[in-house]
Structure formats: structure tokens, C-alpha cells
Amino acid sequence: MICDNCGSAEAVINLTQIVDNEMKTLHLCEKCGAEKGVEGGSSMSESFPLTDFLAQMGEEGPSTSSPPRSGVTCSFCGLDFKTFREVGRLGCPHCWTTFEGHLRGLLRRIHGSTQHVGKVYLSPDPSVSEREKKLEGLRRKLKRAVDLEEFERAAEIRDEIRALEPSQ
């Protein structure tokens, strides 16, 4: 197969991109792949299993946090770092703190970050959700005050609600 970009060299890299929900696959030679920021050729393996990835962890240059030595073991479950690299699984929750230095680098390489955000939507302004909860509680109090015919208290609660509600 010939390179889709230059049309002269043999394609050795398959680059799949998704732009605006449209998938596009390019077949590139090593030179064109390098221009697009993709490494290829014999250095890339067809499959890149997690165990191979973990095996490469100790081969990196210096990082911001010092990597654990191969003799480090989890004091709770007894898992040592060498076994973790071979298996690709931690033994218990305490392993996270034992191997924290290397896990930070690994998570940064895999996910691009070391902080988990989760799947639940979090408002960029946390005060919005707190305000909604407070408004909901005040509305319940207002209904209760009206039901009990405590109209002065209801008027005070109504004013609090108006002050908290966003202007429209």
C-alpha cells in the first residue's frame, strides 16, 4: 500500500482520526507519519498489551516523583513491584499508596492526568448545585408555612428565595 499523503513511499502506519463525528483513516509512510507526530515502523508493535506497557515503566528517564525500587512491597497484601509489573494488577487499595510514585507517571501516560473526575456531571461552579439545594429546602419551608397559615414567616422565606433565584 502506498502512502496517502506523499503517494510515493510504502505506507507502514495506519492513522485513524475522528473529526466532527467522522472517522478518517490515513495510510502513511514513516516520514509523513513523523510529520503528523506519529511514531511508527519497527519500534511500534502490532499490539501493545498492558503488561508490556507496565514492563517499560522502569525504563523511563527521571520523573517528578521517585519511582519505587523493585524491592518495595505493599505492607498490607505483600505484592511487590516486580509482580505488579508482570501481572498488571494491584493487590489491594493500599498498593496505591505503596506504588504511588510510579502509578502517577503511569496514569499520566495512559489517561493524560492523575486526578479522577468521574462520570457524574460536576458543575463548573459548585455553588450552583448548593444554591439549588438551598432553594429546594426553602420552597418546602415556604409551603409548610403557607399550610400552617404563618404568612409573615412565609413572606420572609419568599424574600430569601427571590434573593437566591437567578435573575431572568
Buried (B, 14 or more C-beta within 10 A) or exposed (E): EEBBBEEEBEBBBEBEEEEEEEEEEBBBBBEBBBEEEBEBEEEEEEEEEEEEBBEEBBEEEEEEEEBBEEEBBBEEEEBBBEBBBEEBEBBEEBBEEBBEBBBBBBBEEEEEEEEEEEEEEEEEEEEEEEBEEBBEEBEEBBEEBBEEEEEEBBEBBBEBBEEEEEEE
